[in-house]
Structure formats: structure tokens, C-alpha cells
Amino acid sequence: MSSRLSSKRAKAFSRTLCPEFSEQGAFVLFGPRKTGKTTLLHLLYPKAFWVDLLDTDLRQRLELRPAELREIVLEQKPKILVVDEIQKVPALVDEIHWCLENTDTSFVLCGSSARSLKRETAGLLGGRAWRFELFPLTTKELGGSARLDRILKNGTIPVHYNSEFPDRDFRAYVSDYIEEEIRKEARLRNIPAFFRFLEGAGRTSGDLINYANIGRECGVSPKTVREYYQILEDTLIGFRLPPYESRGERRLIETEKFYLFDCGLARYLKGISNPEPGTDIYGHLFESFIVQEVRAYLSYREKRETLTYWRTSTQMEVDLIIGSGAVAIEIKSSEKVQARDLKGLRSFAQDVTPPRQIVVCRESRARRTEDGIEILPWERFCALLWADEIV
């Protein structure tokens, strides 16, 4: 139960997120595997008492006797106690409840899966503890080292970004994820089918979800595919992007999209070693990168705006809608935005009239069309986003 940093950890990046304790003296930090939760907490609370549930002996003791945590608190009287990988022993939540009510110790709960905590932490997450989520690195955190080619190939998981062998890293990442989060936590019987599903979800990341097609590929029912997608969301490996709901007369597509949390992982699962500009794969990865950047921004700034996409039955589309239509964003990986690339935004504007319309692209300089659509290089867009000048 040491708070010492491991010498094998990658160089720490300066992170944007700085979680705070609720009035009850607790917060929960979730995030996908290897996003740097443990490193961040060690930096923020170097003197905290650490309960690491990756320690097999300790975990087994606490599984058999959750009350041992209470005994530790009463004996050690730590100011702050961090429970790392809390999802591995959900029964500890009851003991933490008691300690919050009867001691002066503050608690940090950290984990990579909300799946096994949903029932046990209902009260805790409902008011006793604030919830925060740590994402992979953003352009603000990368600063001057943000390189688009590296972002799309390696992704932005901290230990992967500067890796010389990203495919080896992702192979190990998927293996660890299947073993730790799926085999042990989700308790699935058909692991091979889930692995085939994960590959299929990677290949179609950023596309409309087609439960029947993926089910046929994996050899499982559409209902099972829905359950598998829920597992990916619960373990924070991906998220669904719902369609925008409009009261206009156009017939809209109502199917959700699904994105993996890291474009590097999506690239690996798509089976592409080096995404080439001008290809569909490159465009999908670029779109995923921008969507994730906006998602991280909204979470870190604690903004309540929703994210959706808009597509009509005639294939007019806007990639990202922030809030109720305040900002409409089209994402194009081209170096020269053409008039045809603006059709979706202009069509959307006929129904909603958003105050701001933006195309994020790889052009070298920012410009504005005669009808007010902003054409922004991705670097400029990200800078404005984190300067709070987009939302």
C-alpha cells in the first residue's frame, strides 16, 4: 500500500484535469486503462495512503473481509486514502460510506470500469462523491509536441504516444483489456466471440452501428451485440454518439454512431499500419480525433452541452453538433475544403440556423466563406477550443 511512483512509468505529461473533493470528502476518478489515472493521483496526492487492488494478496484479503479497510482507516487515520482499481472489490463501497460518515478521512476512488460499480455505488455517485473522467492526452496537454501523424497512428494514450512500436503496444493493450476487464469483470463465457466483436467495432468505429451485420460477423445475435457495446461503454473503451433530434420536416437518420476512445486503437483494430492522407481510413481517424478532443474539453470544463451528429435520409450530414445546435462542426481531413464539403452545414442551417458553423480541416490558414462558415486548421480549432472560444 505504497504511494511511491513506479520507476517504469512513462514520463508524466501535465494534465488538464484537477479533480476536487465533494463536501462529503470523496471523488471518483474513472478513465480507460493506461490513461494515466494512477500517475495523476500520485502527483496530486503524494502523501496519500494508497490501497492498490492490483496487489493480489491485498485484494483477496479485502474480498474476504471488506471490513479490513475500516480497520486500516481507524488505525492509520490517513488524511486522504486512495483506492486504486476500486471496481475489483465493489463491496468496499459500503465500508467507504461508513468511513465518510464516521471519520475525517477523505477518499479517492479510481478505476477503469463503471460496470461492476453501478449498483454498489448508486448512493455514493448520487451525491456523496463527485465523478470525474480522465481521457487520453489532448492537444492542450501535448502542447508543441502535438503531431497529427503521430496522433492518428499512435493515438494519445500517454505511454503510447511516443512509442516506436505502437502496434506491439496495442496488441498488449487489447490482450490486457480482454483479460482484466472482460474475462474477470464482465464474466463472459464466449470470449472468442467478444474478441471478434471488438475487432468489428474497431473497423466500424465512427460509422453508424449495425447490430445485425456485426452479429453475423461475430456469430452472435444482434441482442448480444447490443450487450457487447454496452460493455465497451461501461469499461470506457468507447461511446455512442446519438443522432440530433430536429423538429424540421426532413427525414433524419436515427441510428447511433459508435467511437472508440482512442484513434490509435481504432487504427490498430482497422488493420492499418500507416494511415495515408486522402484515404477513407485517414478521414475516419481524423474525425475520431476531433470528436474525442471536443468530448474531453466538455468533460474537463464541466460543460453540460450534449454531442450529437446530424444526417438526413438523402445523406446530408454534419459530423458534430454541440448542444441544441449552437455549434455545428464538419470534420474534413483534406488540405483544401471544397464547396461540396459545405453542403451538409448549409443544409443543416436551413433547418436550425446555428449561431456558428465550422469546418475543421488540414488547410494551412483560417478563412471564412461569404455565408459565414469558418474554415479552421485543426491546430487553430483546438487552440480556440481550449481557450473557451468555441463553446
N, C-alpha and C positions, 0 to 999 in steps of 0.2 A: 504494500500500500504506500508506495513511494511517490513523491511528486517530482522526482528528478527527470530531466529530459533525456530521452534515448540518444546516444551518440550517433545512431544510424539514421536519425530523422533528417529529411532534406532541409536545406536552408529555408528558414521561415520568411514568408512574404508578409508585408504589412497589410493587415486585413481591415476591411471597412467596418465589419460588424463588431459592435462592442455591447454585448447583452447586459441588461440591468436586472437586478433583483426586484421582484414584486414586493409589495408591502408585507407580505407574509414571509419574505426571505427565501424565495426559491425561483429558479427559472429552469426551463428545459431547453437544451440545445440539440436539435436534430440536424442531420445532414447525411448525404450519401457517404459511403465508405471512402476514406482517404481524402476527404475534402479539407482536412486539417483541424477538425474539432478539438482533438486532444492537444495538439500543439498550441492552438489559440488559447485554450483554457490554462495550460501551463504558463503561458506568457502573461495572461491576465491575473492569475491567482497562484503565483509561485510558492506561496506558503500554505496552500490549501491541503487538507488531509485528503488523500486520494484512495478511493476504493475502486480498483481496476478489476472488472469482472471478466477480463481476458485471462486473469490468473485462475487457472483451473481449480487449484486447491481451495482458494478463497471462494470461488463461485459455488463449488459443491457444498462448502460449509454453509453458505448463506441460503442455498436452495433448501437444505435440510432444516436450518434454523434461521429464518429471516430475522428473528429477534436479536441475533448477534449484532446486527447493525445498531440497534438501540443501545446495546451494551457498550459498543465502541464509542458512541456519542456521549453517553453518560460518564464513561471513564476518561476519554481523551478531551472532552469539551472543546472540540475544534470550532474556530470561528466560521470557517467555510469547509464544507465537505463535498467533494466531487464524486459522484457515482458514474463511472465510465461504462458504456455499453449496458445501460440500465435495462434494455429490452431482454437481456439474457436471464434476469431474475425479476420479473414483474411483481412478484409478491413483496418485494422490498418497499413498494409504494405505500403500503399500509403502515409500515414502520416509520417511513419518512413523514407521513401525516402526523403520527404521534409525536415525533421529534419536533416538528414545526409548531405544534400546539404546546409543547411542554419544555422545550429547551431554547437556548439562544443561538443555536447553530443554524446557519443558512446553508441551503442545498443547491447544488448544480447537478441536474440530471442530463446525461449526454448519451446519445445513441444514434444508430443508423437505420432504425426501423420503428415505425409507429404501429406496426401490425399487432404485435403481441401486447401493446400497452393500451389499446383503445378502451377496453373495459376497465382495466385496473386503474388507469389514471384519469378517468372521467371527471372526478371531483377535483383532482389536482390541476388538470389543464383547464377546468372550467372556471377557475378563479384564484386558486392558491398560488399557481406558478404561471409566469408569462412564458410563452413559447417563441423561440427564435429558430431560424434555419440558416445553416451555413452552406453556401453554394461554392462551386469551383471558382477559381480566380476570375475576377472581372478585369476589364481594361484599366479601370482606375487602380486596381491593385498591382497589375503588371507594369503600369506606367510606361516608361520609354522602352521597355523590353517587349511590348506587345507587338508581335509579328503575325500577320494574318495567315501566312502559310504554315507557321508552326501551330497556331491556334486550331486550324482546321485539320491538321494531321495528328498532332499530339493531344489535342484537347487542352483543357485548363485545370485538370486535377493537379494540385501543386507538385506532387512527386513525379508527374508525367510530363509536365510542360517542357522541361529542359532535357528530357531523356533522349539518348541516342538510339534507343531501341524501343520505340513506343509499342510496337506490336507484341513484343515479349511482355511488356508491362500490362497491356490489355488482356493478353491471354491469361496471365496470372490473376488479373483483376476479376475476370469472368469466372475463373475457377474458384477463387476465394468467395465470390458472391454466391455462386451456386451452393458451395459447401456450407458457408456460415449463415447466410440469410435464408436460403431456400430449404436445404436438406434439414437443417437443425431447427430453424424458426418456423417456417411455413408448414413443415411436416407433410410435404407432398409425396405421394407414392410413385408417381410417374416422372422421375427426374429427367430421363431422356426426352420425353415429350416437352417438358418445360424448357429444356435447353434448345430444342428445335424452335420452340415458340420465341425464345429470346433472340435467336438469330433472325427470325422472321420480323420481329418487332424492330430490330436494328435496321434491317433492309428497308423497311417501310416507315422509318422514323421521319416525321414531318408530313406524312401523307394522311389521307382520310383512313380511319380504321375500318377494315373489312373483316369482321369476325369470321364469316363463313370461309373466305379464302385462306386466312391464316390457319383456321381449324383444319382444313383439308391438307395443308402443307404439314401440319404437326401430327395429324392423325387423331385429333380430339374434336369434341363438339364445340359449336360456337359459344355455348354456355360456359364451357371450361375455359375457352379463350378469354371471355369476359372476366372470369375469376383470375386468370393469369395476369391480365392487365391491371387488375386491382392490386395484385401482389407487387407488381412493379411500382405502382403509386405508393403503396404502403411502405415499401422499402426505399422510396425516394429515388429510384433509378429513372423514373420518367414521370410525365404528367400529361393530362389531356387538355387540349385547347378547344373549348366549346365554340359552336357557331354563334355569330352575332344574331340577336333577335330583333328584327325590324318590323315595323308596322306598315311598311310600304307595300305596294302591290306586286312587287317582284316575287317570283317563286325562288326561295333560297334553299341551299343545301343545308340539312340539319344534322349531318354526321360529324362527330368529333374527330379532331386530329390527335395524334399522339407523338410526343417528342421525348427522346432520351435526354437525360440531364446533362450530357457532355457530348459535344460534337465529335470529339476524338473517339469516344467509344462507339458512336454511331458509324463513323468512318471505318473502324475496325470490323464491326459486325456487318457492314455492307460489303466487306471483302475487297476494299480498295486500298492499295498501299500509298499512292501519291495522287490525291485528287487534283485534276488538271482544270485550270480556268477554262470556262466555256462549255464544260460538261454539265449534264443534269445533276450528277452527284455533287459536284462542286457547288452548284447553286443551292442544293438542299442543305449542305453543310453550312454554307454562309448564312442561310435563313435561320437555321437552328442556332447558330452562334448569336445572332442579333436578338432572336426571341429570348434566349437564355439571359442575355445581358439586361434586357428590359425587365424580365421576371426578377432577377436578382436585385435590380435597382428598386423596384416597387417594394420588395420584401425588406431590404435594408433601411429604406426611408420610411417604412411602416405606412405606406400609402394604401388606400383601400380600393383603388381602381381595379376593375377586372380586366382580363385579357381575353379577347375573342378573335376570330377571323370571320371574313365575310365572303361568301361565294354564292353566285346565282346559278340557276339551272342551265343558263346559257354560258357558263364558265367565266363570267366576270368575277374577279377575285381581288380582295385586299388581304395581305398576309397577316396583319396585326391591327386590331382596334383596341385602343386604350380607353377604358371607361365606357360611357354610353355613346361614344363616338367623338369625343373631344379631340383625339389624335388618331388619324388613320395613316398607317405605315405600310408601304410596299417595299419589299426587300429584293433587290436585284444585284447579282454578283458581277454584272457587266461593267466594263470600263467606260461605256458610253450609253447613257439612257436614251432610248428612242421614244417617239410619240406613242408607239404601240404599248410601251411599258406603262403608260399613264392611263390606259383605258379603264382599268379597274377602279382607280381612285376617282376618276371623273364620273364613272357610273355610280359609285357609292355616294358621291357628293350630290347627285341629283335627288337621292332619297333622303339623305341625312344632313347634308351641309355641315361637315365637320369644321370647327374653327381652324384646324391645322392639318395639312396633308404633306407627307414626307416620303421621299424615295431615298432609301439607304442603299448605297452602291459603292463601286470602286473608282468612281471618277476622281480626278485629281483636285478639283476645286468645287466649292459650293456655288450654286446658282439657283435662280428662281424662274419658273415659267410665267408666261403672261397671265395665266389664271391663278397664280399664287401657290403652285405646288413647289415645295422646296426639294431640290436635288442635293443631298448631303453625302460627301465621302464618309465611309464608315467611321474613320477616326474622328471626324468632326462631329458626327452624330453622337458617338459615345462620350465625347468631351462635353457636349451640351447636355446630354442626359444626366451625367453625374454632377454637372453644375446646376441642376434643377431647372434647366431652361427648356425642357421638352414637355414634361408633365407638371 
